[in-house]
């Protein structure tokens, strides 16, 4: 297909027109023209195209369920993601579309073109496609663009205020999460309350070695360093300084040694290449890579995080969580980070174990070590309200997609409404 586009461009005298054609507009036009001649009978799924270290388990967990059920499902993955090497090693590339270009977002259209012609659902846990692709998927009457979520949107809302977040359907996990999106302009009929597919695969595994998992979420501030308003030196930030100080806290280290508890720390996959600080490899503290975070969820006895969506994986299993937010008062953070912090703080009463300093965090940690890492009944009740569905989530999602697609050929009523995008445009 790319060869065809370059061939067409040889006969176009206008440089601007050639640029537009190469910018996929012409390919999108061809795609629209071909769609009516094909039956929409397949699913295309993908996770993150941008991260080499991202653990692709969200859409992929739904994909393998569909594939095992004999459904016409295809999964797209960037060849530079470490998960691709794992699939290749395990000879597990059946119905997997490998995107080989340096820019995987742009290659998505080329790599999955003939599948897009016949797609009835494009399902993603991230989004982040180029504007022309987002527009094509969102406004296309022959398919449904469905975000199933990399995590609950309960604690983060800044990413919802961006134009690339245009989806026809948006999966949520509970009524409280649905209310957040309704407030931002979504129609309830396009917010199915089902849960995240990967939760079907969560299993609590007993281990003789007690362990604590630590992972803080990303800060957009560090991902837009070209803006002079924000610090270019991550090491000087409150985020890295206070995490570093926490991991080196003598009281924490003593607590771990005396109780024979291991602590495993993972830097968020989006920031792992930015962290110049060397985190301690203390006797009871180990630094692990973010590419296999899921294996720690079932074995760890407690999670320490700030407002990462990984908290809900632990709460799903009734594993204690301590929410330690080390840089809440850092006014050098960019607007999106401040929006997320304030949104998370507004949800404090629905959660528990919220800490803003090291001392209270270590005190809570000591409490859970002494009580055998048991989550209190009142906190179990709070956690339970975060999950409307706790089993057979993938089956429920498939049933929903099949039934909602068959209801009407016009599936666009109640899309993400204009207030969401007016707010984003005003920033």
MOWO-V882976 format. One line per field, one symbol per residue. ss: DSSP state (2 for helix, 1 for strand, 0 for the rest). phi: phi as a letter, one per 40 degrees, with the letter a starting at -180 (. if undefined). Layout:
ss->???
phi->???
This chain:
ss->0222222220000022222222002222222222200000011111000000000002222222222200001111110002222222200000011110000222222220222200111111000000222222220000011110000000000222202220001101002222222220000222001000222220000000011111000002222000000000022202222222222002222222220011111100000000000000000011110222022220000111100000222222000111110000000000222222222222022200011002222222222222000000222222220000000022222222222222200000000002222222200
phi->.cccccccccbbcccccccccccgdcccdcccccdccbccbbbbbabcccbcbcccbcccccdccccccgccbbbbacccccccccccccfbbcgbcccbccbccccdcccbdcccdbcbbbbbbbhfcddccdcccccccbabcbccgcacccbbbccccbccccbcbacbbacccccccccchccdcbbccbhcdccdbcbcbcbcccabbbabccbcdccbcccccbccccccccdccccccccccdccccdcccbfbcbbbbcdccbdccccccccbcdbbbcbcccbddccccbccabbacacccdccccdcfcdbbcbbcbdccccccdccccccccccccdccbafcbbacdcccccccdccccgfcccdcccccccccbcbbafcccccccccccccccacbbbcgcdccddccccccc
